[in-house]
Amino acid sequence: MDQKKVNTLCFECHSRCGVIIDVEDNRMVGIKGDKSHPFSHGFLCPKAKFCNELIYHPDRITTPLVRTGEKGSGEFEKVSWDHALSIIAEKMLQAREDNGPESVVF
């Protein structure tokens, strides 16, 4: 059994707290706060504590989907990453053209 600890950052919110991930056979099996992190000092919020459940939930979406029915109908089809990114790029360029570059902010 391949076991290791990985020092990284949590990406469940914008804070990017320091975490130590327990990994077995390339699968996350545990998480704890990194006490040496200068911002979080080992603190983990509820999102971080339960991110394992989010990552491995059986209903997690793992491929791009495009809505095929009316909004709210729940009708989607799987598409390639290239197709999904081209749709996003097209909509962002259209938003810039229609409303100015400040209409899209990250």
For each residue, the residues with C-beta under 8 A, 3 or more apart:
1: 24 25
2: 23 24 25 26
3: 22 23 24
4: 23
5: 20 21 22 23
6: 20 21 23
7: 18 19 20 34
8: 18 19 20 21
9: 16 17 18 19
10: 13 15 16 17 18 19 31 44 47 48 51
11: 16
12: 45 47 48 51 54
13: 10 45 47
14:
15: 10 39 40 45
16: 9 10 11 39
17: 9 10 33 34 37 39 40 43 44 45 48
18: 7 8 9 10 33 34 36 37 38 39 40 42
19: 7 8 9 10 31 32 33 34 44 48
20: 5 6 7 8 31 32 33 34
21: 5 6 8 28 30 31
22: 3 5 28 29 30 31 32
23: 2 3 4 5 6 26 27 28 29
24: 1 2 3 27 29
25: 1 2
26: 2 23
27: 23 24 56
28: 21 22 23 31 52 55 56
29: 22 23 24 52
30: 21 22 52
31: 10 19 20 21 22 28 44 48 49 51 52
32: 19 20 22 42 44
33: 17 18 19 20 37 40 41 42 43 44 48
34: 7 17 18 19 20 37 40 42
35: 41 42
36: 18
37: 17 18 33 34 40 41 42
38: 18 41
39: 15 16 17 18
40: 15 17 18 33 34 37 43 44
41: 33 35 37 38
42: 18 32 33 34 35 37
43: 17 33 40
44: 10 17 19 31 32 33 40 48 49
45: 12 13 15 17 48 49
46: 49 50
47: 10 12 13 50 51
48: 10 12 17 19 31 33 44 45 51
49: 31 44 45 46
50: 46 47 53 54
51: 10 12 31 47 48 54 55
52: 28 29 30 31 55 56
53: 50 56 57
54: 12 50 51 57 60
55: 28 51 52 60
56: 27 28 52 53 60
57: 53 54 60
58:
59:
60: 54 55 56 57
61: 65
62:
63: 78 79
64: 78 79 80 81 83 84
65: 61 76 77 78 79
66: 76 77 79 83 84 87
67: 71 73 75 76
68: 75 76 77
69: 73 74 75
70: 73 75
71: 67
72:
73: 67 69 70
74: 69
75: 67 68 69 70
76: 65 66 67 68
77: 65 66 68
78: 63 64 65
79: 63 64 65 66 83 84
80: 64 83 84
81: 64 84 85
82: 85 86
83: 64 66 79 80 86 87
84: 64 66 79 80 81 87 88
85: 81 82 88 89
86: 82 83 89 90
87: 66 83 84 90 91
88: 84 85 91 92
89: 85 86 92 93
90: 86 87 93 94
91: 87 88 94 95
92: 88 89 95 96 104
93: 89 90 96 97
94: 90 91 97 98
95: 91 92 98 99 103 104
96: 92 93 99 100 101 103 104
97: 93 94
98: 94 95 103
99: 95 96 102 103
100: 96 103
101: 96 104
102: 99 105
103: 95 96 98 99 100
104: 92 95 96 101
105: 102
106:
